[in-house]
């Protein structure tokens, strides 16, 4: 494992994928820079050698640390005294496992985009590698970084809703309402291709976000599900719409709707949680507000940055109340929290991740298990499948 510089130095960061024209690569780089905790110093940014070099040059990465493959990068960086301490993996789904494994073997912490892998077998194998390595591994379910999502989680954990009865989650979009993948649109092409995306279409791309958010906010685990997956666009190999019934570990019930053919919806992630005492609702397109209603009382609107917000929300907020804060800052909160864990390791302090708000390798595995069980349920005629 690379030697660590003094704790005052920024965390040395590398990236796999995310080169020129890659939207999500820019998102991760902005998020990592926002709190000035990281410095991007190395990258294997594209499978095309020239594009990888050109991308690295644009980002100010030294020529000798612009690599043509993740294998070359993992080996070289592990040998340097100033080698990277963490790597970001932002490739298509089927290219998550191999680089993650390589960097774990090289003794380097990993930040991986979701879903974790394209198969459950790979996900569980990767978890075994991580558990045996003692390294840190984060999966960027970025909505868990939003202040009012953390506010909702805190309120539920404090018992303000009482025993949870219902958890409703939906994530509708419309960008795949037509066969845009046939036009060569890069993002659509790989997300609708089973060889690159895995067995889940909408459930892999956005359904896993919804599934993680439901468990993150409620503090409950889904014990079983029943799924009805559809491919409405002619010729599409993967699902573009999913209706899923959920049963939770405490006996609560819920449903999950994920769709990329719901015309009129841009990024309509919404969660509603109802307990015996109260209910709450959060909507991603109005991220600074949380609706909370006690039984037989008027609805309250809790806003980010206000006095009514709790500790978790305030710690995740950067600017005063009334100013918009959302997508990039949510990612940045995960990077900030992950930096705290890395710096604790640098200083040889305890870094117990059991209470961390950063999604872990275990969360990543649950997301892949959710995909496989949903597909199995739908293929079997929509029957209940256990997630235990």
N, C-alpha and C positions, 0 to 999 in steps of 0.2 A: 504493500500500500504506500502511496506517495507520502513523503514526509510533510508534516504540516508546518506552515509558516506561523509566526506569532498570531494570536487571536485577533489582533487589531486589523489584520489584512482581510481583504474580501475573499470570499469562497471562490476557488478556481473552478470554473464551470466549462463543460464541453457540451456539444449537441450532435445528435445523429438525426439526419433529415433536416427539414426546415429551411432548405436553400431558397434560391430565387423563385418567387412566385408562390411560395407556400404560406398561406394565410396563418395557419396555426403556429408556424415557426416564429413569425413576428409577434404573435400574442404572447408566447412563452418568453421571448427575449424582453419584451416590454415589461412583463410582470416581474421578471427576475431583476430588472434594473430599478424598479419603482422605489424600493427601499434602500437601494445602494448597498446591498449585502453581497452581491455576486459580481464576478468579472468573467465574461465569455472569452476564453483563451484558446480553445481548440474546437475543431469540428470535422465531421465527415458528413457534409451537408447535402450531398446528392450522390446517387449511384453513377452519374455522369461525371467523369473526372474533371473536365474543364469547368462545368457548372459548379462543382464543389470548390474548385480553386477560386473562381470568380466570386462566388458567394462569400467565401472566407475573406477575400480582399475587401469587399464592400463593408464587411463587419469589423474590419481592423484586426483580423486574426493573422498572426505571423505566418509567413509562407511555409515554414517548417512544421507548423501545427495544423495545416490544412491537409486532411487525409482523404484518400480515395476509397477507404473502406473502414467500417467500424472495427474489424479485426485488427487492422494496422494501428488504428487509433488507440484501442484498449491496450495493446502490447507496448506501444511507444510511450504512452502517458504513464503507465504503471512503472516505467523505468526512470522517469524524470524525477529529480528532487522537487521540482516545481510542477509536477503533474496535476491533472485535474482531480478535484475531490468529489465531484458529482457530475453526472451526465444527464442530459435531457434527451428522451427518445420521442420523436414526433413523426415517425414514419407511418405508413398505412398499417392496419392491424396485424397482417400476417408477417410483418417485419419487426414486431416488438420483441418476440421471444429470444431470438438469437443474439441481438446486441445486448439485451438486458442480461442474459446469461454470461456473455463475454465480459462485461464490465463488473459484474459481481465477482467473477473469478479473478479479475484484476484488482479487486479490493476497493472498488469505487462505488459510492452511493448512487442510486438511480432515481430519477424522476421520469415517470412514464405516462404518456397520454392514455386515455381510455378508448375502448376496453383493453384490459391487460394483455390478452393474447387472442388468437382466433380459434382456440380450442381449450376445453376444460383440462384435458390431459397436460397440455403445455403450461397452463396456468398453475396447476397443482405442482408440477415439476419445478416451476420457477419459484413457487413459495417455499419448497423444500430447500432449494439453493440459498434463498435469502435467509431462512431461519437458521441454517447451518453456518452462514457467513457472519452473522451478527451485524450486517450492514443495514443501513437505512434505505427504505424503498417507499416512494410516494406515488400514488396514482391520482392524476389531476381531474377528479370530479370537482370542477371549479365552483359549482353552485354552493357547495358547503363552505365556501369562503365569504359569502355575502353576509354583511352584518345582521340583517333582519332574519336570515335563515338561522344564524347562530342564536339570535334572540329567541326565536321560536323553540329551538332545541333546549335552551336554558329554561324557558318557562315550563315546558313539558316535564323536564327532568326535576323541576322544583315542585311538581304536583299541582300546578295551577289549573290544569284541565281535569284533574282527577284521573281515574282509570280510563285509558284510551279505548274507545269503541270502534271508531271508523278512521281510516286513513285513505283519502282519495287523492290521486296524483294524475296529472295529465300533461302531455307535452306535444301539442300539435304544431306543425309547420306546413308550408305549401310548396316548397321549392322543388319537390320532385313530383308535382302533380301531372307533369307530362314527361315524355321520354327524353329528357335533356341529356342523358348519358350518351345517346346515340349521336349527339352533335359534337362530341369530343370534350364536353365540359369535364375537366380533370377531377374535381371533387366528386361529382356525380358518378363518374365512370368507375372509380375504385370502390366507392361506397355501395354500389349495386352489383359488384362482382364478387361472387362467393370465394374465388381464389385469393382475393385480397382482403375482403371485409370479414370473411368467416361465414358462419351459417345464419347470422342475424343481419337484417337490413335496418329498418327503422328501430327495431328493438336493440340492436347493437350500437347504432349511432346516437340515438337520443333516449331510447328506452332504458339503457343502463344508467344514464343520468337520473332519470325519474326514479328508478328502483333504488339507487343509492340514496337519493334525497329523502325518499319516504322512510328508509331505515335510519338515516342520520338524524332527521328531525324528530321522529317519534321515539327513538331509542329502542325500538322493537325490531325483531327479525321476522322476515316472512318465512313461514314454515312450509307452505305449499301454494301452488298456483294452478290455474286453469286458463289456457290461452286459446284465442282464436286469431290467427295471423292471416293477413290477406296481401295479395299482390294485385292491386287494381290496374296498374299500367301494363298494357299488353307487352309481353316479351320480357318482363322484369323477373329475374331469377330469385330475388330476395323479397321479403315482406316490405311493404310500404305503409302498412297500417296494422296496429295490434290492439286488441281488447283483451285484457287479462284480469281475472278475479284473483284476489289475494286473501290468504288467511295468515294471521300473525300469531306469534308465539304465545301471546297472552289471551288469545281468543278473539281479538279484534278482527274486523273484516275490512276489505278495501277493494279498490280497483285501480288499474293503470291503463291509460289510453295513450299510445304513442302513434303519431301519424305524420307522414311527410307529404300527404296528398289532401290535407284539410285546407281548402282554398279560403283565403282571408286571414290565415294565421301566419305570423312571421316567426316568432319564437315564444310560443304561448305556454311556457312551463308554469304550472300552478299546483300548489299543494293545499289541501284542506285537512285538518285534523280535528276530530270531535271526541271529547271525553264526557264523563258523567257530570262535570261541573261547568265546562266551557268549551268553546271551539275557537280555532284560529285559521287564518287564510293568508297565504303569501303568493304574489304573482310576479314573475320575473320581469315583466315589462314595466312594472311599477315597483322597483326593487327596494325603495327606501321606506315602504309602508308595510306594516303588519296589522291585519284586522284581528281583533280579539273581542270575544263576546262571552260574558258570564251569563249563566242561565237566568232568564227573566230580567236581564239588565240591558241597557243600551250598548250598541256596538262602540268599541274604542278603536281609534286609529293610532297606533304607536309608530313614531317616525324615527328614522336613523338620526342619531346625534341629539335627540331630545332627552330631557330629564327622565322620561318614562322608560327609556331604553336601559337595558341591564349591562352588566360588566362585559359579557361576551361581545355584544354588539358594539359597545364603545371602544373596546380594544381593537376591533376590526375596522373602525372608521378612521378616515384620514382628514376629512374636511368638515367644516361646520354644517349643521342641519340646514336643509333646504337646498343644498347643492347636489346635483346628481352624482351618484357613485354606483358602479355596478360591475360590468363584465371583466374589464381589465383588473380592477381592484380586487375582485373575488379571486382571480388567479394569483394576484400578488400576495394576498393573505396566506395562501397555501405556501408560496415561496418563502415568505417571511417566517412562518411557523417552522418550515423545514430547515431554514437557516439556523434557527435557534437550536434545533436538534444536532445539526452538524457541528456548530460551534461548541456545544456541550461536549461532544465527542473529542473535539480538538483539545479542550481544556481538561479532558479526562474526568469530566463530571458525569453523574448519572443522567441519562437521557431516557427516562421512562416514557415510552410512546403510548402506553395503555390509555392515558387520558388525553392524548393529543387529538386535535381537531383535523389533522391532516389524514386523508384517506391512505390506508396502508396496503401492503400486498394482500392481506386477507380480504379487504374490501374489493380489491381487484378480482380476486378469485370468485367471490360471491357474485360479482357482476357477470362473469363468464358463465358461472353455473346457472344464473337466471336466464341467460340467452339459451343455453342448451336445453334447459327444462321447459322453457316456453315453446321452443321448436318441437320438442318431443311431445308435449301436450297437444299442440295443434295438429301435428301429423297423425296422432292416435285418435283424432276425432274430438278434440277438446275434452280431455280427461284430466283429473287432478294429478299433479306431480309433486312429490316431496322434495324440498330443498335441503333437508337435514343430511 
